[in-house]
Amino acid sequence: MEEKILKNAIEFYKMDYSKGIDTALKLEQTKLTYQRYFISLVTAIGTISVAFLKSEFLKEKSSLTIESLIGLLLIFSTILGYILIRNLVSIRRQAVWFNNAIIYLRSILIEKFELTKEFPQMKEVPENHKHSADYITILLCSFMNLVMLSSGTILLFGLNDVDSIPLAMVMVVVILFYVLIHYFTIEKILTTDL
C-alpha cells in the first residue's frame, strides 16, 4: 500500500513539475513577445513622426500643426506603452512564481530520494531581484515611455507658442505624474513579495 502511495506521489510530482516547466516556458515566450511589441511601438512612432515631418501634410496655416499631431501620437503611444509595461510586470511576477515552484518541487524530490550528491540544489529566484534582466528591461521601457510622454507634451503645447516657464511647470507636473504612476503601479509591484 505504501509503495502505491509513493508511486502516485511521484506521478503527481512529475505531472506538477512538467506543467510548471511548460507554463514557465510559455511565460518566457510571452514576455519576449511583449518586449518586441514595445520595441515595435517605439519604432513605428518614430517612423510615422519622421514621415509626418517630411510630408506636405498640414503645411498651410491651421489650428493643428504637424508638431501637435506628433505630440498627440506620442502621448497616445505612451498610453499603449504603459499597458505593455504593466503586462510585462505581471508576466515577470508569474514567471518568477512558476520558476520558484519548479525549484521547490525539484528540491523536495532530491531530498526525498537522497540525491543531493548527484543533483545540486538550485537557489530560488528572489521576487524583488533588482539586478535581473527583466527588472532592468522594464525600467528601461518605462524610461523610454517617460521620454515619449515628455516629448509628446512639449510638441503638443508647441515649442514657440508657450513661454519657457509655463512649459517647464507643465513638464514638471507631467514628469512627476508619470513617476508617481510608475512607482505605485510598476516599481512597488515589482518589489513586493509574491
Secondary structure, 3 states (H helix, E strand, C coil): CHHHHHHHHHHHHHHHHHHHHHHHHHHHHHHHHHHHHHHHHHHHHHHHHHHHHHCCCCCCCCCCCHHHHHHHHHHHHHHHHHHHHHHHHHHHHHHHHHHHHHHHHHHHHHHHCCCCCCCCCCCCCCCCCCCCHHHHHHHHHHHHHHHHHHHHHHHHHCCCCCCHHHHHHHHHHHHHHHHHHHHHHHHHHHCCCC
